[in-house]
Structure formats: structure tokens, C-alpha cells
């Protein structure tokens, strides 16, 4: 089937090039639903997100709400709550710093043999307030078994009670506490805390547990005050978002 095409040259134009293309036009991609926002971060995540988005017309404040769970240490933002295509969520959570968890402080199931604890302390010297205290602890822990066995032999010569001798040797060989400067919360500053050593004795074997009332207090205070601090920031940038305590 032929078609006639009438062409007009512009003044001064003496030729025209025509290119004929054959085939079908490329298929158009189908329209996809918007990718939903689902962000998880530290406790500051919701306040940071709102500070950058609340004036960008991405959502209306009255179409959002925030759920606060102080026991779990979470602040949970839901925006475009009635729109199944554009609904989004941002979850901020109060989390323990991974390095603090490595020390196993206040974890009754985390026990250390003397040599393993000594090597761990040696590789984590930057978190000790005193380098000298760290080196002393490492040396005592790495030689702990030999030192205790020697002390036991001396005690046995005096009273013959091996269990009592072992307890006395353990209690006298290591300092009761030492100081760390370490971030307790993920994304938070480093705090100086006292850490106590407790010995678990079973026959001739000794294992240690690390305890810190300071760290326990800091974590509890953080749940109370850090969450309130973040909620204050949120109310400043987005005062019309409903905040609901779970």
C-alpha cells in the first residue's frame, strides 16, 4: 500500500534526505507500583528522616503516626498510612554497641577462661582507660593457671583444704574491677564504666564473668532519656504527627 507525501523545502534549501525505518516500535515497559519505603536504623533514624522529608511534600503530617515502645527501645514512623501504594515506615531502635556485646558484660552466659580473656583484653587495649592496667591484667590472666596452682600448693601445706585454698588463690590473684571507655549504645558516645570480674569455680577449672552496674544504669537511663530527646526533635520538625505510646 503506497502513500503520497507532499514535502516543501524551506527557502534556500535545495535537497532533503529521507530515512525510512522498518519494523515495530519497541515495547513500552508497564507501569510499576512505587517502591515502598522501609528503613531501619539507630534511634535517631526517625528524627533524621523527618528533618529532610517533612517539607518535601512527600507526605502530609496528619497522614502519619509514630509508635513508641520504651521497653523495646523503638520509635516507629508510619507515613501515608491510608495509601497502600505510598505507605512507608522508618524504624529507629536503641541497640547495644557490637563492641560492648563482644566483651559479654552483664551476660551471665558469656564466660571466659583466663587465657581467652587475657588474649581478648590484649587485642582490645584501646577500650581501656589505662594502658598500664590493661597490660597488667593481660599478664596476670595469661599466667593465671600457673600462679593459682602455685598458690594452692602453698595453702595446702598450711591447712590441707584444697577448695578453700583454690578460693583464696582466685580471690587474691586478680583485681576486683577495672575501667573501660567504650560506647555502650550503637551510634552513641564512649562512656567510662567500671567492670567487675567474678570467678566461677568448678573443681580445678576457673571461668570469669564480667559485670558492670554502671553499664546497666546507662542502658536504663538511655531508654528513658534518649527516647524523650528524640521525641522532642520530632515534635519540633513535625508537630502535627500523632505520637502514640505502646
C-alpha positions in Angstrom: 0.0 0.0 0.0 1.5 3.3 -1.1 1.1 6.7 0.4 1.8 10.0 -1.2 3.7 12.5 0.9 4.0 16.2 0.0 7.2 17.9 1.1 8.0 21.5 1.0 11.6 22.7 1.1 12.5 25.8 3.1 13.7 28.8 1.2 17.4 28.3 0.2 17.2 24.5 0.9 17.9 22.6 -2.3 17.8 19.0 -1.1 16.1 16.8 1.6 17.2 13.4 3.0 14.5 10.9 4.0 15.3 7.8 6.0 12.7 5.0 6.1 12.7 2.7 9.1 11.0 -0.7 9.1 9.8 -2.8 12.0 7.7 -2.3 15.1 8.3 0.3 17.8 10.0 -1.1 21.0 7.6 -2.3 23.6 6.9 0.1 26.4 7.6 -1.0 30.0 4.5 -1.5 32.1 3.8 1.0 34.9 5.0 -0.4 38.3 3.8 0.4 41.7 6.0 2.7 43.7 8.8 1.1 45.8 7.7 1.3 49.4 10.0 2.9 52.0 11.1 0.5 54.7 14.1 1.9 56.7 15.6 0.5 59.9 18.3 2.4 61.8 19.5 3.6 65.1 17.2 5.5 67.5 17.9 8.8 65.7 16.6 7.5 62.3 13.0 8.9 62.5 14.0 12.4 63.6 16.7 12.5 60.8 14.3 11.3 58.2 11.6 13.8 59.1 14.0 16.7 59.2 14.8 16.1 55.5 11.4 14.9 54.2 8.7 16.8 56.1 8.9 19.9 53.9 9.4 18.0 50.6 5.6 17.3 50.2 6.3 13.6 50.3 3.5 13.1 52.8 1.1 15.1 55.0 1.8 15.1 58.7 -1.8 14.2 59.5 -1.5 11.1 57.4 1.3 9.8 59.7 1.7 8.4 63.2 4.5 7.3 65.4 4.5 4.3 67.8 6.9 4.5 70.8 7.8 1.3 72.7 10.1 2.1 75.6 10.5 -1.5 76.7 11.9 -2.4 73.3 13.6 1.0 72.8 11.9 1.7 69.5 10.4 4.7 67.7 8.4 3.7 64.6 7.1 6.1 62.0 4.4 5.2 59.5 3.6 7.7 56.8 0.9 7.8 54.1 -0.9 5.4 56.4 -4.0 5.0 54.3 -2.3 4.7 50.9 -1.4 1.1 50.1 0.9 2.2 47.3 2.8 5.0 49.0 2.8 3.8 52.6 6.2 3.8 54.2 7.9 3.0 57.5 11.0 4.2 59.4 12.1 2.3 62.5 14.6 3.7 64.9 15.9 1.3 67.6 18.0 1.7 70.7 20.7 -1.0 70.2 23.7 -2.1 72.2 27.1 -1.4 70.5 28.6 -4.5 68.9 31.9 -4.0 70.6 30.3 -3.7 74.0 28.5 -7.0 73.3 31.8 -8.6 72.4 33.0 -8.0 76.0 30.0 -10.0 77.2 29.4 -7.6 80.1 26.3 -8.4 82.2 25.7 -11.5 80.1 25.6 -14.4 82.6 26.0 -16.9 79.8 29.2 -15.3 78.5 32.1 -16.9 80.4 35.8 -16.6 79.8 38.7 -18.9 80.5 41.7 -16.9 81.9 43.8 -17.3 78.8 41.0 -16.4 76.4 40.1 -13.3 78.4 43.7 -12.3 78.6 44.1 -12.5 74.8 40.8 -10.7 74.2 41.9 -7.8 76.5 45.2 -7.6 74.7 43.5 -7.2 71.3 41.1 -4.6 72.7 43.6 -2.3 74.6 42.1 0.9 73.0 39.0 0.5 75.1 40.8 0.5 78.4 41.1 3.8 80.3 44.7 2.8 81.4 47.1 1.1 79.1 49.2 0.1 82.1 46.1 -1.5 83.7 45.4 -3.4 80.5 48.9 -4.8 80.3 48.9 -5.8 83.9 45.5 -7.6 83.5 46.7 -9.4 80.3 49.9 -10.6 82.0 48.0 -11.9 85.1 45.4 -13.7 83.0 47.9 -15.3 80.7 49.8 -16.7 83.7 46.8 -17.3 85.8 46.8 -21.1 85.9 50.4 -21.4 86.9 50.1 -18.7 89.5 47.0 -20.1 91.1 48.4 -23.7 91.2 51.5 -22.4 92.9 49.4 -20.5 95.5 47.3 -23.6 96.1 50.4 -25.7 96.9 51.3 -23.1 99.5 47.9 -23.0 101.0 47.6 -26.8 101.1 50.8 -27.0 103.1 49.1 -24.8 105.8 45.6 -26.2 106.1 45.1 -29.1 103.7 41.7 -27.8 102.4 42.0 -27.7 98.6 38.7 -26.0 98.0 39.5 -23.2 100.4 42.9 -22.9 99.0 41.6 -22.5 95.5 39.1 -19.9 96.5 41.7 -17.8 98.3 44.1 -18.1 95.4 41.5 -16.9 92.9 40.3 -14.1 95.0 43.8 -12.7 95.6 45.2 -13.0 92.1 43.1 -10.5 90.0 41.8 -7.0 90.7 38.1 -6.9 91.6 37.5 -4.2 88.9 39.0 -2.3 86.0 37.9 0.7 83.9 36.8 0.7 80.2 36.0 3.7 78.0 33.6 2.2 75.4 30.4 3.0 73.5 27.6 1.1 75.2 24.9 2.1 72.6 25.2 1.7 68.9 25.8 5.1 67.4 26.4 6.6 70.8 29.4 8.2 72.5 32.0 6.3 74.5 31.4 6.2 78.3 33.8 5.4 81.1 32.5 2.4 83.2 33.7 0.2 86.0 33.8 -3.5 85.2 34.0 -6.2 87.9 35.4 -9.7 87.5 33.6 -12.7 89.1 35.1 -16.1 89.2 33.1 -19.3 88.6 35.0 -22.3 90.1 34.4 -25.9 89.2 36.9 -28.3 90.5 40.3 -27.1 89.2 38.7 -25.0 86.4 38.0 -21.3 86.7 36.0 -19.1 84.4 35.2 -15.4 84.6 32.1 -13.4 84.2 32.3 -9.6 83.6 29.7 -7.4 85.4 29.1 -3.7 85.2 26.3 -2.0 87.2 27.5 1.3 85.6 26.6 -0.1 82.1 23.2 -1.4 83.3 22.4 2.0 84.7 23.4 3.7 81.5 21.3 1.5 79.4 18.2 2.0 81.6 18.8 5.8 81.6 19.1 5.7 77.8 15.7 4.1 77.4 14.2 6.9 79.4 16.1 9.9 78.3 17.3 9.1 74.8 13.8 8.3 73.6 12.5 11.5 75.1 15.3 13.5 73.4 14.4 12.1 70.0 10.7 12.7 70.5 11.5 16.3 71.3 13.4 16.6 68.0 10.4 15.1 66.1 7.9 17.4 67.7 10.0 20.4 66.6 10.1 19.4 62.9 6.7 17.7 62.7 4.4 18.9 65.4 1.2 17.5 63.7 2.3 13.9 63.7 0.4 11.8 66.3 2.8 10.1 68.8 1.4 7.0 70.4 3.0 5.2 73.4 2.6 1.4 73.1 
